Amino acid sequence: MDVIALDAPTDAQIRAWHEVLAAVHAADPAADPAPDPEGTARLLLGAEPGARQRLWAVADGGRLVAVAALRLSGEPGTDRPGEIDVQVHPVHRRRGLGRRLLAAAAEGLRADGRSSVIAQVLAGTPAVPFLESQGFECVLTLRGMLLRLDEVPPERVARLLAEAPAGYDLVRWRGVVPDEHAAALARAKHAMADLAEYEGAPWDAHRVREMAEVVAKRGDALYTVAALHGGTIAGFTEIVVPHDSAGRAAQYDTAVVPEHRGRRVGIWVKAAMLAWLADECPGVRDIETDNSGDNAHMIAVNEELGFRTERESLEYQARITDLP
Ligand SMILES: CC(C)(COP(=O)(O)OP(=O)(O)OC[C@H]1O[C@@H](n2cnc3c(N)ncnc32)[C@H](O)[C@@H]1OP(=O)(O)O)[C@@H](O)C(=O)NCCC(=O)NCCS
């Protein structure tokens, strides 16, 4: 069985790829919804704007038994890590297929001038010993939390909104940040120091706009609520409502710049977001979020809003020089 590159996958290959994802999902119970064939096709055919994707698979006759996708954001040679996802059909595991696909991806990373790669996996699954055996180290634990909106009493949101911190005003927008707030939003994003350091690329107004454009080109809606202090952003929260979400929205970034912390700015902007979504997107039933496992403040804010922990995932990273 050879590793093949699927630079322009055919319909049959996309269906075969989907069968691998479906078999992996059936065997590894996870909180994520089961993959659907259209979602797989979109994933394989449409790399996000600003990113490229490379695909490899191991074929056994006409079937695929293992697949790997490598996402490369930014230009070749930038210091952003590539993102790898390897999936091996449960009956074909422990035969070195995962290792061979990772080796193919390592070549792809080298060819693109990358110096590191990351992978996000569920805690307690075979992915952990697999990645650790291949030179990866855990750089972040993420706690996956879910808020079911019908379990949030409206009076909780109203109370949190009424407890506005003194001296702050709310501002909100849909899509790309208004020009007057772009630089301040980038500064506030930079306040997520642990993530910024780990992603290796600084936030600036250009990257903030680029991220919003990526969401819009996917057909998804980005909502931002920010707290202004003296006309500049002190904290903000972002939600993305995917066009095909079936009622599930995703929490994107939330941050409060250091000098404004400890004044309940974070929970206030999140409560304002819940009130806005209730009016604007009544179809949204729940919101999912991943929090850094050591971000006790953000987890406490989310628990106070009503989020509950669903799963723990881990971000693994490897330097290219450590890969096989
Ligand atoms: C993680 C996964 C890709 C591994 O694929 P695989 O083809 O079984 O892995 P390999 O056979 O290449 O294993 C290479 C080494 O990883 C380690 N390893 C892999 N699976 C392991 C397990 N279940 N327990 C302990 N060690 C394991 C071993 O050291 C193994 O070498 P060995 O078999 O010589 O001991 C596969 O289990 C899978 O598809 N999981 C679900 C999807 C997923 O979580 N993907 C995220 C990874 S980016």
The ligand as a Tripos MOL2 file, in Angstrom:
@<TRIPOS>MOLECULE
LIG
   48    50     1     0     0
SMALL
NO_CHARGES

@<TRIPOS>ATOM
      1 C1         -3.4500    8.4330   15.8460 C.3       1 LIG1
      2 C2         -3.5230    7.5490   14.5940 C.3       1 LIG1
      3 C3         -3.4600    8.4760   13.3580 C.3       1 LIG1
      4 C4         -2.2990    6.5950   14.5970 C.3       1 LIG1
      5 O1         -2.2720    5.8800   13.3790 O.3       1 LIG1
      6 P1         -1.5660    4.4350   13.2320 P.3       1 LIG1
      7 O2         -1.4320    4.1510   11.7850 O.co2     1 LIG1
      8 O3         -2.2530    3.4520   14.0860 O.co2     1 LIG1
      9 O4         -0.1110    4.7220   13.8620 O.3       1 LIG1
     10 P2          1.2360    3.9560   13.5190 P.3       1 LIG1
     11 O5          0.9630    2.5160   13.2890 O.co2     1 LIG1
     12 O6          1.9580    4.6820   12.4440 O.co2     1 LIG1
     13 O7          1.9890    4.1210   14.9060 O.3       1 LIG1
     14 C5          3.2700    4.7060   15.0410 C.3       1 LIG1
     15 C6          3.6560    4.6650   16.5100 C.3       1 LIG1
     16 O8          2.7570    5.4960   17.2710 O.3       1 LIG1
     17 C7          2.5410    4.8830   18.5680 C.3       1 LIG1
     18 N1          1.1090    4.5110   18.6830 N.ar      1 LIG1
     19 C8          0.1610    4.6090   17.7290 C.ar      1 LIG1
     20 N2         -1.0340    4.1960   18.2120 N.ar      1 LIG1
     21 C9         -0.8280    3.8410   19.4890 C.ar      1 LIG1
     22 C10        -1.6760    3.3260   20.5150 C.ar      1 LIG1
     23 N3         -2.9920    3.1060   20.2870 N.pl3     1 LIG1
     24 N4         -1.1250    3.0610   21.7260 N.ar      1 LIG1
     25 C11         0.1890    3.2640   21.9620 C.ar      1 LIG1
     26 N5          1.0480    3.7330   21.0190 N.ar      1 LIG1
     27 C12         0.5360    4.0290   19.8020 C.ar      1 LIG1
     28 C13         3.4280    3.6370   18.6130 C.3       1 LIG1
     29 O9          4.6700    4.0540   19.1190 O.3       1 LIG1
     30 C14         3.5110    3.3030   17.1410 C.3       1 LIG1
     31 O10         4.6530    2.5260   16.8460 O.3       1 LIG1
     32 P3          4.5990    0.9110   17.0560 P.3       1 LIG1
     33 O11         3.2970    0.4340   16.4800 O.co2     1 LIG1
     34 O12         5.8020    0.4540   16.3090 O.co2     1 LIG1
     35 O13         4.6600    0.6990   18.5350 O.co2     1 LIG1
     36 C15        -4.8040    6.6930   14.5900 C.3       1 LIG1
     37 O14        -4.9550    6.0380   15.8400 O.3       1 LIG1
     38 C16        -6.0720    7.4810   14.3200 C.2       1 LIG1
     39 O15        -6.4730    7.6400   13.1770 O.2       1 LIG1
     40 N6         -6.7260    8.0270   15.3780 N.am      1 LIG1
     41 C17        -7.9440    8.8130   15.2430 C.3       1 LIG1
     42 C18        -7.6820   10.1090   14.5220 C.3       1 LIG1
     43 C19        -6.8200   11.0630   15.3190 C.2       1 LIG1
     44 O16        -6.9450   11.2450   16.5100 O.2       1 LIG1
     45 N7         -5.9320   11.7530   14.5940 N.am      1 LIG1
     46 C20        -5.1340   12.8150   15.1570 C.3       1 LIG1
     47 C21        -3.6790   12.5950   14.8670 C.3       1 LIG1
     48 S1         -2.9920   14.0320   14.0900 S.3       1 LIG1
@<TRIPOS>BOND
     1     1     2 1
     2     2     3 1
     3     2     4 1
     4     2    36 1
     5     4     5 1
     6     5     6 1
     7     6     7 2
     8     6     8 1
     9     6     9 1
    10     9    10 1
    11    10    11 2
    12    10    12 1
    13    10    13 1
    14    13    14 1
    15    14    15 1
    16    15    16 1
    17    15    30 1
    18    16    17 1
    19    17    18 1
    20    17    28 1
    21    18    19 ar
    22    18    27 ar
    23    19    20 ar
    24    20    21 ar
    25    21    22 ar
    26    21    27 ar
    27    22    23 1
    28    22    24 ar
    29    24    25 ar
    30    25    26 ar
    31    26    27 ar
    32    28    29 1
    33    28    30 1
    34    30    31 1
    35    31    32 1
    36    32    33 2
    37    32    34 1
    38    32    35 1
    39    36    37 1
    40    36    38 1
    41    38    39 2
    42    38    40 1
    43    40    41 1
    44    41    42 1
    45    42    43 1
    46    43    44 2
    47    43    45 1
    48    45    46 1
    49    46    47 1
    50    47    48 1
@<TRIPOS>SUBSTRUCTURE
     1 LIG1         1 GROUP 0 **** ****
